[in-house]
């Protein structure tokens, strides 16, 4: 089975001139896309050569890929942003060995001026896949040039072949929360990760941000944000790795997670939309952990399913009795069958059973 993952690789300190050029490429690509959509279908360009009539100067590779991207988004009537995209023939990853024996990674792709080679910041987990790419053990997909805030990234897709073996189906449920960051449960076996350390670190960074904002130290604020992001990303990689190893140890064939795609990851969700769950998944950190589990499970040949979150914290996982309100404290005591279970384990077991059905 083939599995596609996307590596989000940061460009290393591009000059202001390069940033402006990348932005101009993005603006021109978006403008071309909207010009393309305004044309009658019979008049729309089919090749990069034909496309140049409707676009400001862009590399032929970008125009050709833009046509493919536009065609793949059949329902879009107007693009707010279409980022420059390169196929595997026009984008290359290169590796050089530095004097100290370390690896220096570069990416080369066509721009408005010429083909350029730029240094990239490859995280340790990304280097693993980049090395596989250079050795030909995985396939390279498209590479999209994207701006996020003030930084520029390459979103590089790679295709891996994952072996799947036939096994007896065994489902594991995962419950995300605040006090217990993550609880995984499968057939009575549980895995806990406390949210205490993450909560402490985030409070620490929030206090530092407040002081820096008051002092007007904008550069220090940016550096602080990068440091916090790296710390949380490292924690999430370790947790997601442990979750997948736990699943493999217990022969799990399917991991079930709550469908949280419609959730705004802010503290304001404690009440209102998600009041039945009695907890708030309040930041991008939880969403990132959710994503890491999804793609690492796929690489391990474990299927991932999303379930509806309704009633998972209100229902007894043993007898199915639905309570009117979420029990207080850390233990779920069923009023009907009197079963006592850790409240997040109960939730994880309900998620494993998909008591509210699979997400559509």
N, C-alpha and C positions, 0 to 999 in steps of 0.2 A: 504494500500500500504506500502511495506517495503522500507525503505531508509537507505542506508549505508553511514556512515560518518567516517572519519579517524581523530583520535586525535593524534597530534604530541607532545609527552610528553618527556621532557628532563630528563635524568638521573642526579641525584644530586651528583656532584663532585665525580665521580668514581676515585679510586686510579689509579696510573700509571700501576700497575700490572693488574688491571681489564681491563683497556683500551687495553693493549697489548693482553689480552686473548680474548676480544671481536673482535679485529682485526684479530687474528689468526682464530677464528671461521668463520669470514667472508671470509678470504682467503681460508680456507679449503672447505667451502660451494661452493664458486665459482669454485675452482679446481674440486670438485666432479661433478658439473654441466657440465663442459666442458669435463670431462672424460666420462660422461654419453652420451653426444652428439656424441662422437667419435665412440661409439659402434654401431653395427648393431642393428636395432630395436628389433630383436628377442632375442638379448643377453642383452638388457638393464634390470637392476634390477627393480623388482616390489615392493620389500619390503625393509625396513631399514636393515634387516638382510643380504639380498643379496647385498645391497648397500655398506656395509662395506668393501667389497672386492675391491672397486674402490675408496675408500676415506680414508684419514687420519682420526684418531679418532674424531668422532663427536657424540653428543647425538642422540640416535635413533629418538627422536621426530623431530630434525632438519633435519635428512636425509629423513625421511618419508615425511615431508612437502616440502623439496626441490624437491623430485620426482614429487609431485603434481604441484609445481610452474613451473618446467621445462615443464611438459606436457601441461600446460595452455598457454605457450608461443611457439606455434607451429612453428612460422616463424623464431625464433632466431636460428642462426647457431653457435654463440659463445657468451658467457656471459662475458661482461666486469666486471660486479659485480652482484652477487646474494647474497643478505643479508640473514642472518639466520632468519628463520620464525618459529613461534610457533602457534599451533592451540589452541582452547579454553580449551582443556584438560591439556595442558602443561604450559600455561601462566595464572597467577592469579594476580589480583589486590587486595591489602589489605589496610585497613584503621585502623590507631591507633589514639587514642586521647592523645594529649600531656598534660603535667602538667598544661599548661595555658588554656586548653580547646580547643586548635586548632587541626586541623587534620594533621596527618602525613601519607602520602601516600607511599606505597611500591609496588614494582612489583617483582614477583618471577618467575624464569624460569630456565631451565637446561643449564649448561655451560660445558666447557671441564673438569672442576674439579668436580663439584657437582651442585645441585640445589641451587641457591642463591636468597636472598631477598635483593633488592637494593632500596634505597630511590629515589623517583621521584619528580619532580617539577610540580605540577598540578596547572594550572592557574584557576582562579575563574570560567570561563565559562566551563572548562574541568571538574571541580569538580561536576558540575550539572549532567553530563553524567556518571561520575564514580559512583556517588551515585545511579543513576538509574540502573547501572550495578550490583552493590552490592545487590540492592533490587530485582533484577530479572525482572525489568520492561523493560529492553532492552537486546538484545542478544549480546554476545561477538563473534567477528570474529577472524581473525588471528592477530598476533602481530609480527611486524618485527623489528629487532634490526639494527639500521642504524647509521652510522657516518656522521655528517655534520660539516665540518671544524675540529675543535679539540674536539667537543662535541659529545656525544652519545645520541640517542633518541630511544624511542619506538613508532612506528607508529601503533597504536591500532585501529582496525576497529570495529565499533559497529553497530548493525542493529536495527533500530527503526521502529515501526508501525505508520504510519501517516494516519489519516483519511482524505478522500477526499469526498467532497460533490459536487453534480452537480450544476453548476452555469452558468449563461450567460457569454460567453467568453468576457473578457475585457483585452486588452493588455496595458502594461506600458513599455515605452522605457526609457533606462538609458544611458546618455551620460557622459563619463569620460573626464576630461580635467585638465588644469593647473590653469587657473584663477578661474574657478568654478570647484572644485574637482569632484563634481557629480551633475547632474541635472536629476531628474526623472519627467516624464510627462505622465499623463493619462487623456484623455478626458478634456483637458483644466486646470486640476489641476496640480500644479508643486511643486517640493521640491528641494531646493537649498542647497548645502554645498560649502562654499567658500574654495578655495585652498590656501588662504593667510597664514593662521596659519601654515599649513603643510610646505609650501614653506619657511617660516621664520625659522621654527625649523630645517629643513634640511640644510639650509644655515648656521645656527648656529653650527650644528654638523659638517658640512663640514669644517668650519673654525677651530673648535677645533681639528679635525683630522689632518688638515694641520700642526698645531702647534705641536701636539704630534709626528707626523711623523718626523718633523724637529728636534725634541728633542730626537728622538729615544726611546720614552716611549711606548714600545710594549704592556706591560701589561695594561697600562692605555687605550691604543687604543682598546683592546679587551673589557674592561669594558664599554667604551664609546659606542662601537657598540651594546653591549647587551642592554644598557640603551635606545638607540635610537630605537632599534627593539621593545622593550617593549612598548615604548611610541606610536609608529606608530600602533602597533597591537591593543592597547587599543582604539585608535581613530577609527581604521577601524571597530572594533567590535561595537562601538557606532553608527557609520554611517550606517553600514549594518543593525543593529537592527532597526534604525529609518526608513530605506527604506522599510523594510518588514512590519513594523507597518503601514506606509503610504499606502502600497499596500493593506493590509488587510482592512484598513479604507475605501478605495475606491472600494472594491470588485474586485480587480485585480485577474485574473485567470492565467495570463501568463506574465512573465517578459522577455523582450527581451534586450539582451546585444550584443554589437559588438563582433565578433569573433576575439579575439586578441591573439590567440594561437601562431601565427607565428611572433608576434611582439617582437623585442628585446627591453627590457624595459630600454633604455638608451637615453640620451639627443641627441645623434647623429641621432636619428630617426626624428628629427624635419624636416630635409630635405631628399630628396630622396624617400625612400620607402613609407613614409606616408605624403608627401608634400601636398596632396590634402586635408588633414584634418586640416592643419595649427596649429597643436598642438603636443606635445610630451608627451607620457605616459612614464616617464623617469626612473622608478625604480620599484623594487619589491613591493613597498608599494601599487601601483595601482593594480598590479597583485593579491596581497593578498586580497585587497578590493573586487575585482572581484570574487575571490574564496569564500569569506565569504558570499557575496550576493547569490551565487549559492546554497551553502549548507543550508543556513538559509531559503531560499525560499522553498527548497525541504521539509524541516521540517515543514513549514507552509502549505504544500499541494499546493503550487503555482508552476506551471510548468515554467521552464527556457528554453528559446531558444536562440541560437546564430545566428546572422545575419551577412551577408557580410558588411564590413564597407565602401565599395565603394560608393562615391557620397552622403553620409549622410550629409556632411557639405556643399555640393554644390547645393542641391536640395531644392526648395520651398516646404514645407510640405503641403501647401494649394493647389497649382495648378500643382505641379510637374515639373515646369520649372527648367532646369539644367543650372546653371551658369558656366562660364568658369573658374572662380577663386573664392576662398573663400572670402566673403565680409570682409572688414577691420572693426575693432571695435567690439562692443558687440551686434550689432543689424543686423539682416538679413532683407534687403529690397528687395523684389522680383521685378525685372525689368518688369515682365509681368503683375502680378495682383496687384502690389504695396503693398502687405501685409507686414507689419512690425512686426517682432517677435524677441525675444531674440535669439541670434544665437545658444546657446546650447539647448534651448527649441525646436527650429526648428530641431536641430539634433536629440534630444530625440524622437520627434514626428515621424521623418523619420525612426528611429530605431524601434519604436513601429509598424510602418506600414511595416517594412522589405522591403523597397523600392528596395534594391539590391538583394533581395532573402535571403533565409535561408542558413546558412553555411552548406556545405556538410560534 
